[in-house]
């Protein structure tokens, strides 16, 4: 399918209710207006290895919770093919034609920033499943967007701490030539330099690229102790393959954007031993019972299996799920003052999203304010390493 083509499917799935959400009697549910949610992800195109898990995560969310305070949730899903211009068109279509109360998306930072701009302009709250810059989604009356994934500074800081323990003194960097690559590099610069780790290269490549030979040769010439990567999904494996092929034997680090089975499949032996930060859900069964997200992480896995007939082995599907939990908690509070399907409800929903307090998800515990659209803290990160194709929790 061409990246310019846009597909849409409407989903209405029965599911178990989230603890604390009490359904109204059936006769009242039938009379209640639905809450409409527009969901955009790239199920085709270069980001499909991430976009498809996001879609599976939203299916798990609907299986887990499809009714809030007697109001059924109506989900309208669209494919942007990984194209930010399509993300913009889809967001506008969902708001103007489908009259959605909330937007969720998408599988790439550029597309998510584009959707946030539409949300701010149209005054519709937006839950991003890619990390957003702090200024995204500003419109009349303040900001209209929150972000579910852990922000790069939080996750990169944990990686740099591992580098310091390993005695790393110099780094090569290679990442995407877009906003995600910039976010990772900026976070790395702010955390590595103060502890004496020098960044020797800043190499970039585009998501659709099939080779990074030239960039790799420059990194090899700089002779760093280790390499930090700023890619994601399947394309995130390219630097690992190229560096190992040319004999680089130092440590190669990544971010939470690599926690994906296609990264492991494509990277093969070249990605064995990589250290990366991730949300606790990816190693939920390895967590101590005292970890606050373990229970929800295991519940997410059960819902994912029920909805998709396949186990979750990635971090991305759980971002969709957690976004749904945050939305549901805010919607319950907003419904106390206004019905869905109106500008007043969208404004109330936006306000309640920014009042989110201690909502436990599969990746972390979420708290938002107008001054913090990221919502998570150190409870949303662990360090894992890849051993024989499986992620293992580091103590």
HUDARA-V94158 format. One line per field, one symbol per residue. burial: # if it has 9 or more other C-alpha atoms within 8 Angstrom, else .. Layout:
burial=???
//
This chain:
burial=..#..#.....#..#.#...#.#....##..#####################################################.###.######...#######################.##########...####...##################..##...##########.#######.###.###...#########.#....#..##.###.#.#####################.......#########.###..##..##.###########..#....###.###.##.######.....######################..#.##...######.#####..###########...#####..########...###..
//
